């Protein structure tokens, strides 16, 4: 089956988006686990985790709104 250039571009972009989401989710998990393991339970640690979650959500929102490089 031959794909036209437009379909091929859409598939490529979808693949790049899936890769981005997969990688950012892995990085979030790794970083969050590292913070929880190395810092004592505290309000500051909770704030750090929340800020990390926000960074991931904003990154995904940016990807949805503006696309991916």
Residue pairs with C-beta under 8 A, 6 or more apart in sequence:
3 11
13 67
13 68
16 68
17 63
17 68
20 63
20 68
21 60
21 63
24 56
24 59
24 60
25 56
28 52
28 53
28 56
31 52
32 49
32 52
35 45
35 48
35 49
35 52
36 45
36 49
39 45
39 48
